[in-house]
Amino acid sequence: MLDSPEHLLNRDAEDFAPPWLERQIIPTLESLPLEESSVDCVLSSLALHWVNDLPGILMQINQSLTPDGLFLAAILGGDTLYELRGSIQLAEQERKGGVSPHISPMAGNHHLTSVLILILDVRDIGNLLSRANFKLLTIDVEDIIVAYPDVASIFADLRASGDSAAHINRSGYFGRDMLLATEAIYRELYGEGDNKEELPATFHVIFLIGWKEGRATPKPIERGSVKRGFGKQ
């Protein structure tokens, strides 16, 4: 198990501590201390959206796998928290005449300069996995919608999960007036219930499965080798 914060790496040490398990603190998620062809499987749970060089880390993962090794991951996609991002943008344009980032960028948005995001779709993820030499790709998406009572509760969860903004170009103070403006816009545009008492927050999760090519990996037949078509014979 690899992670950069020690308290997260050891969070479940009392409940899950098999004798074969090794835990290692790494300085950054941008580089993996794994030798080539050294592991059979790599699992990643909601961490890759923090990586700046996503194509590079996927190549590292592929190189670390043994032939026919498995890569299984869940990553937050660009449509995550679109309700909150849009509400913040409108509030800042109204109060400040401009916008600045307040939320961690999700996959495909690592050069974010505002709260607006670019949507990373399944084709983008598929292209990245193919470029990293993964085979037999399986990609699925799921929108998990969580109901919150107010915007402050959403921010509390984001801070607890480490997904509040850590941009080097972050600027401006998000004070009480901005919070109230954001909540008013959020509730008006997206509020649900008889009195719009619930604020839905969407988490767009992309699930990835890829295999490193090996001798047992099925391969497509040669082009032009088919003797019969799908028409009537």
C-alpha positions as a printed NumPy array, in Angstrom:
array([[  0.   ,   0.   ,   0.   ],
       [  1.425,   3.336,  -1.1  ],
       [  0.281,   6.813,  -0.085],
       [  1.8  ,  10.188,   0.754],
       [ -0.101,  11.114,   3.986],
       [  0.869,   8.781,   6.839],
       [ -2.463,   9.034,   8.686],
       [ -4.378,   7.847,   5.605],
       [ -1.921,   5.057,   4.851],
       [ -2.308,   3.642,   8.368],
       [ -5.995,   4.467,   8.836],
       [ -7.147,   0.827,   8.753],
       [ -4.018,  -0.76 ,  10.252],
       [ -5.873,  -2.178,  13.264],
       [ -8.663,  -3.785,  11.196],
       [ -6.643,  -4.863,   8.155],
       [ -3.105,  -5.95 ,   8.886],
       [ -2.267,  -9.277,   7.181],
       [  1.361, -10.32 ,   7.691],
       [  2.145, -10.052,   3.971],
       [  1.01 ,  -6.431,   3.66 ],
       [  3.656,  -3.728,   3.371],
       [  2.857,  -0.023,   3.814],
       [  5.128,   2.627,   2.357],
       [  4.957,   6.41 ,   2.513],
       [  5.898,   8.068,  -0.763],
       [  6.64 ,  11.805,  -1.192],
       [  4.33 ,  12.212,  -4.169],
       [  1.832,  10.28 ,  -6.283],
       [  3.627,  11.469,  -9.434],
       [  6.234,   8.704,  -9.19 ],
       [  5.844,   5.082,  -8.092],
       [  8.753,   3.254,  -6.378],
       [  7.991,   0.014,  -8.206],
       [ 10.44 ,  -1.971, -10.284],
       [  9.577,  -3.025, -13.808],
       [  7.387,  -6.162, -14.011],
       [  7.334,  -6.47 , -10.218],
       [  3.611,  -6.62 ,  -9.306],
       [  0.649,  -8.65 , -10.542],
       [ -2.055,  -6.053,  -9.873],
       [ -2.323,  -2.302,  -9.218],
       [ -5.43 ,  -0.864,  -7.539],
       [ -6.134,   2.855,  -7.264],
       [ -9.146,   4.295,  -5.452],
       [-10.05 ,   7.962,  -6.12 ],
       [ -6.454,   9.232,  -6.128],
       [ -5.476,   9.704,  -9.775],
       [ -7.357,  13.008, -10.18 ],
       [ -4.611,  14.59 ,  -8.043],
       [ -1.854,  13.501, -10.456],
       [ -0.589,  16.249, -12.777],
       [  0.938,  13.884, -15.365],
       [ -1.833,  11.314, -15.795],
       [ -0.376,   9.768, -19.009],
       [  2.991,   9.439, -17.258],
       [  1.638,   7.673, -14.174],
       [ -0.368,   5.275, -16.342],
       [  2.841,   4.374, -18.195],
       [  4.592,   3.772, -14.853],
       [  1.767,   1.506, -13.723],
       [  1.908,  -0.485, -16.964],
       [  5.678,  -0.904, -16.698],
       [  5.442,  -2.089, -13.082],
       [  2.952,  -4.85 , -13.941],
       [  3.974,  -8.371, -14.872],
       [  2.705,  -9.693, -18.242],
       [ -1.081, -10.243, -18.05 ],
       [ -1.104,  -8.029, -14.934],
       [ -4.265,  -6.123, -13.989],
       [ -4.842,  -2.406, -13.43 ],
       [ -8.1  ,  -1.559, -11.66 ],
       [ -9.003,   2.014, -10.705],
       [-11.752,   4.453,  -9.825],
       [-11.169,   8.112, -10.672],
       [-13.262,  11.25 , -10.27 ],
       [-14.175,  12.618, -13.688],
       [-14.571,  16.192, -14.831],
       [-18.341,  16.344, -14.313],
       [-17.876,  15.973, -10.56 ],
       [-19.526,  18.728,  -8.476],
       [-20.679,  20.656, -11.542],
       [-23.513,  22.146,  -9.47 ],
       [-21.122,  23.635,  -6.913],
       [-18.595,  24.845,  -9.47 ],
       [-21.222,  26.611, -11.539],
       [-22.775,  28.255,  -8.483],
       [-19.393,  29.511,  -7.249],
       [-18.586,  30.89 , -10.676],
       [-21.841,  32.839, -10.891],
       [-21.438,  34.135,  -7.34 ],
       [-17.869,  35.321,  -7.93 ],
       [-18.747,  36.973, -11.213],
       [-21.522,  38.843,  -9.419],
       [-19.505,  39.845,  -6.325],
       [-15.95 ,  40.093,  -7.667],
       [-16.208,  40.349, -11.442],
       [-14.054,  37.248, -11.936],
       [-13.429,  33.687, -10.757],
       [-10.679,  31.705,  -9.004],
       [-10.359,  27.977,  -8.218],
       [-11.71 ,  26.686,  -4.908],
       [-12.042,  22.944,  -5.612],
       [ -9.487,  20.315,  -6.577],
       [ -9.367,  19.782, -10.352],
       [-10.705,  16.402, -11.463],
       [ -9.352,  14.172, -14.221],
       [ -8.568,  16.14 , -17.35 ],
       [ -8.555,  19.537, -15.618],
       [ -5.078,  19.88 , -14.184],
       [ -4.45 ,  23.237, -15.875],
       [ -7.608,  24.727, -14.416],
       [ -7.52 ,  28.515, -14.091],
       [-11.107,  29.003, -12.92 ],
       [-13.926,  27.022, -11.394],
       [-15.037,  26.074, -14.893],
       [-13.98 ,  22.564, -15.868],
       [-13.484,  20.507, -19.006],
       [-15.444,  17.274, -19.085],
       [-13.312,  14.165, -19.421],
       [-15.365,  11.51 , -21.183],
       [-14.925,   7.777, -21.62 ],
       [-13.123,   8.196, -24.948],
       [-10.46 ,  10.38 , -23.324],
       [ -9.784,   7.79 , -20.633],
       [ -9.719,   5.015, -23.246],
       [ -7.171,   6.936, -25.309],
       [ -4.946,   7.489, -22.269],
       [ -5.033,   3.8  , -21.338],
       [ -4.276,   2.777, -24.941],
       [ -1.335,   5.187, -25.086],
       [ -0.019,   3.55 , -21.901],
       [ -0.142,   0.148, -23.706],
       [ -3.034,  -1.329, -21.726],
       [ -5.146,  -3.972, -23.49 ],
       [ -8.661,  -5.414, -23.113],
       [ -9.982,  -2.149, -21.726],
       [-13.216,  -1.93 , -19.752],
       [-14.477,   1.529, -18.776],
       [-17.686,   2.381, -16.97 ],
       [-19.111,   5.496, -15.337],
       [-21.489,   6.123, -12.462],
       [-22.956,   9.34 , -11.14 ],
       [-23.278,   9.215,  -7.357],
       [-25.575,  12.002,  -6.146],
       [-25.352,  13.015,  -2.487],
       [-27.973,  15.298,  -0.901],
       [-26.632,  18.051,   1.377],
       [-28.551,  20.496,   3.581],
       [-26.316,  23.453,   2.686],
       [-23.141,  24.501,   0.864],
       [-21.136,  24.667,   4.106],
       [-21.668,  20.914,   4.556],
       [-20.33 ,  20.251,   1.041],
       [-17.21 ,  22.316,   1.778],
       [-16.721,  20.441,   5.062],
       [-16.696,  17.103,   3.233],
       [-14.323,  18.449,   0.574],
       [-11.864,  19.64 ,   3.218],
       [-12.105,  16.282,   5.024],
       [-11.386,  14.378,   1.79 ],
       [ -8.518,  16.697,   0.827],
       [-10.267,  17.942,  -2.296],
       [-10.462,  21.632,  -1.528],
       [ -8.289,  23.743,  -3.813],
       [ -4.507,  23.356,  -3.702],
       [ -3.785,  25.39 ,  -6.821],
       [ -0.672,  27.526,  -6.913],
       [ -2.703,  30.22 ,  -8.687],
       [ -5.439,  30.277,  -6.078],
       [ -6.391,  33.801,  -5.149],
       [ -9.093,  35.629,  -3.254],
       [-10.879,  35.029,   0.037],
       [-14.051,  32.947,   0.128],
       [-15.849,  34.728,   2.957],
       [-19.332,  34.64 ,   4.405],
       [-20.794,  36.907,   1.717],
       [-19.523,  34.582,  -1.035],
       [-20.835,  31.553,   0.85 ],
       [-24.316,  33.069,   1.135],
       [-24.324,  34.121,  -2.53 ],
       [-23.185,  30.656,  -3.648],
       [-25.844,  28.93 ,  -1.554],
       [-28.62 ,  31.192,  -2.861],
       [-27.652,  30.469,  -6.48 ],
       [-27.119,  26.745,  -5.808],
       [-30.507,  26.414,  -4.113],
       [-32.291,  28.344,  -6.851],
       [-30.737,  26.39 ,  -9.738],
       [-30.431,  22.878,  -8.295],
       [-32.39 ,  22.709,  -5.03 ],
       [-34.764,  19.77 ,  -4.634],
       [-37.754,  19.156,  -2.404],
       [-40.891,  21.17 ,  -1.724],
       [-38.873,  24.103,  -0.381],
       [-35.604,  23.292,  -2.193],
       [-34.197,  22.174,   1.158],
       [-31.838,  19.593,  -0.398],
       [-28.77 ,  20.452,  -2.476],
       [-27.71 ,  17.552,  -4.762],
       [-23.97 ,  17.149,  -5.341],
       [-22.886,  14.898,  -8.216],
       [-19.711,  12.797,  -8.035],
       [-18.863,  11.472, -11.51 ],
       [-16.847,   8.279, -10.949],
       [-15.046,   6.599, -13.855],
       [-14.101,   2.93 , -13.338],
       [-11.152,   1.552, -15.312],
       [ -9.897,  -1.941, -16.061],
       [ -6.825,  -2.545, -18.19 ],
       [ -4.448,  -5.456, -18.694],
       [ -0.759,  -5.46 , -19.516],
       [ -0.116,  -7.432, -22.665],
       [  1.291, -10.906, -22.23 ],
       [  1.437, -14.25 , -23.995],
       [ -2.102, -15.155, -22.948],
       [ -3.613, -11.823, -24.027],
       [ -6.185, -12.41 , -26.8  ],
       [ -5.193, -10.684, -30.025],
       [ -7.327,  -9.589, -32.983],
       [ -7.147, -11.679, -36.122],
       [ -5.261, -10.308, -39.107],
       [ -7.035,  -7.798, -41.307],
       [ -8.544,  -9.475, -44.378],
       [ -8.387, -13.006, -42.948],
       [-12.185, -13.342, -42.588],
       [-13.587, -15.576, -45.341],
       [-17.276, -14.94 , -44.756],
       [-19.245, -11.763, -44.178],
       [-22.44 , -11.146, -42.244],
       [-24.667, -11.157, -45.328],
       [-26.646, -14.074, -46.702],
       [-24.588, -16.976, -48.006]])
